[in-house]
């Protein structure tokens, strides 16, 4: 975890020179943030992470060598090898599949932002600090698209949930499995499964063949609590 008394150490990666240099200049001007690596592809980024051990990685979604979801793949590997390192993925377009893949293992220390946010230094700084501290940041435009208008409703979709269901949803948002939630709440796994199915039904979420319902429920929870 990043020490609040020390600068947040950041490594960036983007194969586009203009984006990479612009992002570097923006971060270098931020108070309390130290830029410790600048990379142009996934191979360089993996090496920089190993040598600098940053607090936060800011990476493009698509980069060489794979050219497809390289940033997401690196974030997934870090979830296992270095869960203390936060990852903010930047994208030029709203890509639901990548956002869902990034959050599949839990939302802690993960961010998904449109590249338009780079120009807003204050907003990017807040995202870096939040992810470094164990939080999560999801671009409002991505949330709006993924939950198909739930956020725009005057009444929160979470109003339909019981206190126990909201408690369970909060733990789903932390990336916990049903078994882990059951253990923390001293309930049976079967009881948790019933509550989870009730949550999905009340939030009117589609089946897993379209997108992970746990991720969608998490996004609704995050969008509601951020308001």
N, C-alpha and C positions, 0 to 999 in steps of 0.2 A: 504493500500500500504506500502511496506517495506520502511523504512527510509534509504536513501543512506548513512547516517552517522552512522547507527547502523548495527550490524551483521544481516545477513539473518538467521532467525530461521527455522530450518528444522526438520521434523519428517520423519523417514524412516520405511518401512514395507516390509518384505519378509519372507515367511515361510521357506525358505532354510537357515540354519544356516551359511553356508559358505558365501553365497551371502550377508546375513545380516551383518555379522561381517566385511567382506571385505569392504562393502559400508560404514559402520560406521567409520572404520579406515581411509578411504579415505576422508570422509567429515570432520572428526575431525582435519585433517591436512590442511584443506583449510583456507586461510586467509579470514576474513570477513564473516565466516559462523559458526553458533552455532548449534550443534546437540542437540535438546531438547527432543527427544523421539526415542526409538527403539522398534519396534513392530513385532510380528510374525504372526499376522492374522488380518482380518478385524475388529473384535470386539475390539481388543486392539488398533488398529489404530483410530477407531471412538472415543474411550475414550481419547486417547492422544490428538487428535485434539481439543476436547472439553475443556481439562484442560490446554493445553499449547498454544493454538491459534497460530500455526506456520505461517510463511510467505509462506513456500513451503512444500508440502507433496511429498515424493518420494515413490512410491508403486509398488509392483509387480502387474501384471494383474490378475493372478489367485492365490487366497489364501483361506484358510478356513475363515469363516464357509461354504460359498457357493461352493468354489472351482472353480467357473466359473465366470470370469469377476468381481471379488470382487473389484478390484482397480478401474475399470471403473464405477461401481455402486456408489462407494464412491465419485468419482470425479463429477458424475452427481448430487448427493445430495448437494455437496458443491457449485455447480453452483447456487443452489437456496438459501441455508442457509448461505453461507459465500463466496460470489463471489470474495472477496479480497484475498482468499487463493489460491495460485498456486498449480498445481498438475503436477508432472512428472511421467508418467507411464513407467515402465521398463518391457521389455518382452524378452524372450529368442529367440523367433521366430517372423517372420513377420506375423502379423495377421491383415488382412485388416479390418475385421468387427470391431475389437476392436479400431483400429485407427480412423475409421469413427465415431464410437459411442462417442469416447472421444471428437471429434471436432464438433459434431452435434450442440451444443449450442453456438458455436463460438470458435475461436482459442486463444483468449486472456487468458493469465495465464495457458496455457496448453502445455505440452510437451510429446512426445512419442518417446522413445529411446530404442534401442536394448541394452541388458545387456553388450555387448562387450564394450560399451562406459564407463562403470564403471572404467575400467583400465586406461582410459585417464583422469587424474585428471583435467587438464586444460579445456578439452571439457565439462566435467560434471559441473565444476565450472561456466563456461560461460552459460550453460543451466540453472542452478539454478538462477543466477543473472538475466538472461533474463526473465524467468518466473515470478520471484519476482517483476520485474519492469513492468509487464503487457504484456510482449511479448509472443511469442510462439516458440517452437522448435520441429521439426519433423525430425526423423532420415532420412538421404538421401536415405537409402536403402528402407525405407517404402514409401517415396514419389515416387521413381523410379518404384516400383511395382504397386502402386495405379494408376498412370497416364500412365502406359504402354509405357514408352519410350519417352514421350513428352519432358522430361528434356534433353534427349540426343540429340534432334534435334538441329542443328546449329542455325536455326531460331527459335526464341521464338514463341510459339503458341499465345502469347498475342499480337504479332505484327498485327494480323488480327483485333483486336478490335479498335473501335473508342475511342477518348479521354473520351467521356461520358461513354462508356461501361467499360473502365478501371477504371473510378471513381466509378462506381457502383460495379464492382467486388471487389475493395478495401473495400467497405462497407460490401459486402457479407462476406469477410474474417474476418470482425470484429464481425460477428454473427448477423447482423441486418436483420430484416424481410423486405419484400418488402414495407410494410406500413411505417416502420421507415425510410427506404432509401428515399421514396417519400417525407416524411415530411422534411428531412434534405436538399433535393435538390429542394424543392418547385415544384415538379412534381406530376402528378396524379399517383395513384397506378397502373392504367392500363398501363400508359406509362412505368413505371418501369418493369412491367411484360413483356412487349414487348422487352425491352432492355435485361432483364435476359434471355428470350428465345433465343434471338439473340446471347448472349454470349455462351450459352450452345451449340447452333448449330455450331458456329465458332470454338469452342474448341473440337467439335466432341465427346461430352460426351454421354454415354449411358443413357437410361431412368432410373427412380428411382427404377425400379424393381430389379436392380443390386446393386446399391450403390447410395447414395445421390449425385445428381449432384451439389448441392451447396457445399458440402464438397470437391468433386473432383475439382471443379473450384477454391476453396480456396487453395487447395494443389498446384495446378498449379501456382496460383498467388504467394504463399509463396516461392515456388521453384525458380521462375523467379526473384523475388525481392531479394533473398538471393545471387544471383550470382554476 
